[in-house]
């Protein structure tokens, strides 16, 4: 920026600050006359035959009627079946607001008040009904994160809800006072004084007090969903400070606008505040609603994906509302075709919703598949416990590929929707893909080979295998390679393309054969009886009973060499459990041979003597 532009900006700021200072002084000067104007206002009411205290009592009476009807209807509906859910709570609040407002209007009509006072009572009934509904929605959003009811909510949450309702009540009273002053023809300076000093400042202070005092509770409510991502946890910690700063900025902006005589649009400001304040809690409630249904097998994957997509639909609706209340008036003022903007926005929204639904459908199928695999492993129906088996690796890999393709198609569709020619992009990406494919043939070979190894279920996490170049326990299964941990602790990384043949020592069952060398005069029948007895003892051991398939038994004389009998024995057990059984069987055979006088013979050494 040039020095002239910097000087021009500084001058503009100085002029604006000077104007704000002058207008603030004038506004304060008008406020000083508020007592005299209040006396004149009371005199004018008396001249018109309106008693201020009777008007206040009638407003209080209408408020009592509306609040009583609202609470009665809500409690009556809460006792009915089918209204305990989030949708049921929202329905109770809306129906209670409608019925209580209608009853309040009838009560105001029955008081037979003069014309202006009757209008004030009607507006009071409407505002109070909306206030009751706002308090109910605040309670619903702040309770839905944990599915808590009035009796199960924590005291901190109840305290936070109480202060929020107090703030809403104060604002409703202020809106009623503002309507009464304007309808009765009060001086604008008097109305400005009351609204700012008696309504806006206390209401803002109450809300900030509720947020600051219950900041930890508020952070916990926003970040209460599980599993909680690091980003969500970080945003939850910052949310109380961010909300306080946002409300302070809104309050200052509104007061500056009133001081300068350039009022901000009240409806747009109110809608913006409501969306910003409620959206994190609404998102947390919808997230919990979707996550709870994910664990319920009776809810289909389509319905579960639809529930997850509702969060995204809510985000689009809230964003569309904000754009409508702020950007549409600006676009209309600069002669932008709103029809084109609306058509493009609807097209992009449709693409985004379809993409979000398919994305969530893939996620739900992935989670459900891995949950079934994990349940089967826990129940002993799978060979390996955990989700890192064949499905635990194959399904996430397919999900990543599917989501990547989905996002690519969505981006291309969005570009077409806004009128951009995507064929040059597709052509360029195709050439780039071919170049990458030719330059990384080994990598492609590894990935494709690994995919078919996983489809064939050749190995799983935790199994002991032997390849053409290494052997060990499968410790990691990645997209390109396999990591094997040898019995001595060395970690070997084997690319799938170079695996070749695989020997899996941990699949299904294993037969362990043992060989014993005894003297030529050994009683073979005695040895067979001893082996049978040892097999029965091992089978009776509860530590091995579940894994032993065939007990240890003698195979008779296998060979006769150099005056030595070679006797064999074998047993069949589940793969991976035979090592411990083998140790105990060898120990038992050694003890039995020693107790029965059977002499083992060492294996003869062979070879030539070296001179």
C-alpha angles and dihedrals in degrees: 000000000000124000091250091056091048091049090048092052092048090049092051091051091049091050092048093048091049091050091049091050093050094045091047091053091050091048092051090048090055090049090058089066092054095102092055092044090049090054091049089048092053091048091052090050091051091049089054092051096252119135112208094211094050089050091051092049091050091051090050090049092052089048092052091050094049095046093046093050092046094052092044094052094044094050092045092052092044089062092055119092118256096031099091095089128088092260090048092052091051090049091051091051094048094045091046091051093050096047096041092049091051092049089047091053090050090049091051090050092050092057089070093217124171118276101267094041090050090055089050091051091049092051089047091053091050094047093046092050090051090047092053090050091049091052090049092050091049090052092047095049094044092048102040094074090078103020089248126164129203092276096045102043116110117252090245092057091047090051092050091049090050094055092045090053090049090053092049091048091052092050091049090051090050093051090051090050091049091051091048094050093049095045092049090051100249118175112271090235091055091048090048091051095050095043093048102038102030101032117017100041096044093042092050091046092050093051094046089047090052092050097045096044093048098034094128091049090049092050090049092050094051094045098036098111120107131252088037115203119218091244092053092047091051093048090048091056091051096042099089092050092043092049092049092050092047094051091046090052091049092048094049092045092051093048092047089050092050091047093051093043092244103115119200114233104274096208092050092049093047093047091048093051093047093049095047093046097044103034098081092049092044090051091049091051093048091045092053090046090054095043093050091053090050089068094049110091093197090067109082123233090248093056091044092051089048091053091052091048091054087072089058091044089054091051092051092048093050091047090049091052092051092048090048096052096043114021101035093064090048092048091048091051092056094045098252116164103252092190092062091047092049093048092049092046093051091049093050091046091052091051091047093049093049091048092048092050094050090044091053091044090056091047093050093048090049094050094044092049093049091046091054090049092049092047090051090051092050091049092050095251094118130054097237131039117232138038096277094088124106093296090042088063104028100047097051089047092053090044092054092050092048094048092047091052090046093052091047092052091046092053092049091048091050091051090050090048092057092047102260119143106238099182094090088051092050091048093049093048091049092054090046090050092051091050091050091047094052092044095050106039092139091053091049090048091052093049095046092045090050091050092055092043088056092046090051089049091229094158142000138203111287097019123127111235139165124217131184091272109025145010135205145097117320104248103163135018113195134169095267109020148024125232119214125191112209121216088256093055102257115140117220122193111205121187112226092236092063100043098095111168120018126206111196114200096178103057122110106316143347134208115219116200122197128194126204127187115211136168121280095249094056117131103246094196090055091052091050091051091049091050091049092050091048090050091052092049092050091047090051091054106104089212091064103026095092095049101039113097102172120016125238113276141161123268093196127232111346100179142357113212135158094347092309130118115221107205121188133207134180144181135187123225142157113287113269097023100074097085095069091044091050092055093050093046092051090049092049092048091050091051093046093050091051094047093049098043095248110154121215118217123217119237109261117249117239131198142082126289114247114224 
